Amino acid sequence: ILNASTKLSMTITNSGDTLIDRINESSMSIFDSVEGRLDSITDRLSTSGEAFASLLDTRIAKLTDTTDGLTRSLTDLLDDRTTGMVSLLGGAARTLNSEFEASLNGIERTLAERGQALISEFQTRAEALDTGTQKLNAALEARARQINETLVERAREIAHTFAESKDTLSAMIDQGKTQIGADMADIVTSTSSMLEARASDFAGRM
């Protein structure tokens, strides 16, 4: 058993060493292949980059020329349009100015006519208002006199009533005082009699 175990261990060790050697050989082969592929890709990318840069420069030059031509054409077109718009706006401004002056003159005439009519109407209404004010003042004065007379008469009635009430109240107060004096005298007399009776009774008991 010991010999078999030793042989098995040696066999496993030899197999592991062989496997490691094969893995190392495969790794080196893969590394060499990848390195070659990377060099090839780098060369292709360099060539493609130079070609792309050249193509891009050509396209940029063409676009620049085309843009310059379009800019000049657009500038000429804008100049023509601006000139036409300035001419059109000048004519429209002159026409609008003429129409505005005509409208302003018409408005001034209308305002002058309307102003005269308003002044005449205002004078008429002012005269009517003055007449109405005079009538109103006369009516107010008559009403004020009537109210004043009524107030004076009412004040007299109130004063007369107050005087009568004052006399009546004074008489009632005097009567009350007399009655209170009589009642107090009766109370004093009754109290004195009662005290004298109590004193006599007390003296008799002594």
Buried (B, 14 or more C-beta within 10 A) or exposed (E): EEEEEEEEEEEEEEEEEEEEEEEEEEEEEEEEEEEEEEEEEEEEEEEEEEEEEEEEEEEEEEEEEEEEEEEEEEEEEEEEEEEEEEEEEEEEEEEEEEEEEEEEEEEEEEEEEEEEEEEEEEEEEEEEEEEEEEEEEEEEEEEEEEEEEEEEEEEEEEEEEEEEEEEEEEEEEEEEEEEEEEEEEEEEEEEEEEEEEEEEEEEEEE
